[in-house]
Amino acid sequence: MRPRSLALAAALAVLPLTAVSLGVGTAQAAPTPNASARVALPQTVTPAVARSHKQGDVPADRRISVAVSLKLRNTAELDRFLSAVGTPGTAEFGHYLTPAQFTERFGPTQADVDQVRAFLTAQGLKVDSVSANRQVVNATGSTSAVAAAFGTHESTYSDPQQGDRSFFANDAAASVPAALAGVVEGVSGLNDHTVRTTRIAKPEASTPHATPSGIGPAGYDGAYRLNQLGADGTGSTVALWEFDGYKSTNLTTYDSQFGLSGPAVSTVSVDGANYDAKPGDGQGEVELDSEIVRGVAPKATQLVYEAPNTDQGEIDMAAKIVADNRVSVISISWGSCEPDTTAASMTAVNNSFKQAAAQGISIFSASGDDGSRDCTRSTSGSTVKAVDFPASSPYNTGVGGTNLKVSGTTYSSESAWSTAGGGVSTQFAKPTWQTGTNVTGTMRTVPDISSNADPASGFAIYTQGSTAAGWQVYGGTSAAAPLWSGFAALYNQKAKAASKPVLGEVNPKLYTVANSSSYATSLHDVTSGSNQDFAARTGYDQVTGWGTPIADGLANALLGTGGTTPPPTGGCTAGQLLGNPGFETGTAAPWTTSTGVVDNSASEAAHSGSWKAWMNGYGSAHTDTVSQSVAVPAGCKAAFSFWLHVDTAETGTTAYDKLTLSVNGTSVATYSNLDKSTGYVQKTVDLSAYAGQTVTVKFTGVEDASLQTSFVIDDTALTVS
């Protein structure tokens, strides 16, 4: 390897740098990746292809719009932060990030975006937009250009399970140049098959009528004690996640009927979509969502985000909501079954959901209205056990359905709704917080909670009928999700008044309450009824989750004024203690390092992200150090881990150049040029013996007078449990 000064100069010649970052000169164009060596992007083919009949080729000049999703950085540190920001007692509890802070710490870099943009442009595609969080690059081009860019072939198909519906799709997995494999998460828009459907259910022969029937705001607010919180949603903003539009006159008719007033509902267009002038079949969904939120939290501000009903539309809506930084709650009543949706698209949306959690945004998603077989009305069919996305995302609170019985405005009883969505995800692993459920397995289960959804006990909604607007009775988990979103708006108002953080990511807190002595006073445990494959039972189940809200008791428990929580195992709060563990801030702090060690040049790749600690590599006598001090809590098990890449010009069996890891001055591990490898290897050292002490972990790299050895360190962690 060249001396560091020469290596850095060479790296600068190929890296995309701006005049601002250099301080002099003019902006340099990003390099165009070599498209000859390619890497496949798994799970980018819609499952419908395997069950459909190919009809022919998509015309070469047809315009296709694609969304290229970019990978998040420092994901281990992001997971640690998300755990800490929602855990009372940690230094980061409630200190949520702004969109700019999230992007700086965890989002794709501008260099990543420039690299993708350069590639797309070179392939003849037009880059239309880049999301504000840099996670999505949208582009359009002809079928032939898209196929060449992503190594695909686009065909037309007919789907026999949907009445021979015609769609286009890529026949095989998309690919990108190998140089982009570390940057690109996936590509969406290569098919137009999967669309999101509403989670509305109506009584049979439901027709609009002149006066309301079904449960109105007084009924559900009273039954669930939402009216006991002493809040009206003032200061809270709820985003409604929609693929259709609404008529504001219908919303004001609802308000007038029930004596409600609050900020006017407004529309936020995504990708140019705005259905309000001519709403489609989903109008009832949008108006149901808005009217239920209004009935629970009348003074909350409502923003209706409207997007095209496509993979790209959903990805762009998720990215826009979190980047806009205007809401603290998202209500989602549209979805598709996991087996019908490409995993690449779900991952892209889920990355924005992670950002929502980091920013303190609560998300409630309908679990579906087809029971434990969510694909009943879609391609995969009624025999497949499946759950609904986005409800299956670990960063969403999946909301199931019940049949609610009331006496006036007082709660009487509840049973599970027979077609409430629920089951086991095939896409997302079981999160660490999903405990106490008595459900075995390694995958996430849905739902988390529930509320009234059976159309037999449905809600009075004013919306468009077949011929005119009027009062109808609606149910479905589409009604349950906005009810819980309204609760979150009320809670956030109370939390602000009590100088407490907003609700934020709900599930870790919810499961803590459910496993505490506050459970019985916070949630109605629904123990009767079932969907196709799961029965309601005491405690958690895959039809109703933990149950339905006792709103005032739940708010008190979440605010920390009710009940007790079982102490953590061993009296230790699990977490990762190091600051700047992946060196991605671009500075050393809180590490102490010798000059030039924290580095983002291309000569040595990072394990993840762009930055790492590059020690030695000069080919001359040189010593580098990297150290950080941290307190290890008493009663904890502790482990220090890091990823190490040893790159050397030395040969033979003699250890000429050495890297020593010491803890409080005592050597605990030594590596040398003999540990050379083609990539990174993870190393771990047990530090449990240092519990209750402040420790200094220190790397010392010593290089002799000839032949370079580089010790490259990244993604460190000091984990306690």
Buried (B, 14 or more C-beta within 10 A) or exposed (E): BBBBEEBBEEBEEEBBBEEEEEEEEEEBEBBBBEBEEBBEBEBBBBBBBEBBEEBEBBEEEBEBBBBBBBBBBBBBBBEBBBBBBBBEEBEBBBEBBEBEEBBBBBBBBBBBBBBBBBBBBEBBBEBEEBBBBBBBBBBBBBBBBBBBBBBBEBBBBBBEBBEEBEBBBBBEBBBBBBBBBBBBBBBBBBBBBBBBBBBBBBBEEBEBEEEBEBBBBBBBBBBBBBBBBEBBBBBBBBBBBBBBBBBBEBBBBBBEBBEBEBBEBEBBBBBEBEBBEEBEEBBBBBBBBBBBBBBBBBBBBBBBBBBBBBBBBBBBBBBBBBBBBEBBBBBBBBBBBBBBBBBBBBBBBBBBBBBBBBBBBBBBBBBBBBBBBBBBBBBBBEEBBBBBBBBBBBBBBBBBBBBBEBEEBEBEEBBBBBBBBBBBBBBBEBBEBBBBBEBEEEBBBBBBBBBBBBBEBBBBBBBBBEEEBBBBBBBBBBBBBBBBBBBBBBBBBBBBEEEBBBBBBBBBBBBBBBBBBBBEBBBBBBBBBBBBBBEBBEBBBBBBBBBBBBBBBBBBBBBEEBBEBEEBEEEBBBBBBBEBBBBBBEEBEEBBBBEEBBBBBBBBBBBBBBBBBBBBBBBEEBEBBBBBEBEBBEEBBBBBBBBBBBBBBBEEEEBBBBBBBBBBEEEBBEBBBBBBEEEBBEBEBEBEEBBEBEBEBBBBBBBBEEBBBBBBBBBBBBBBB
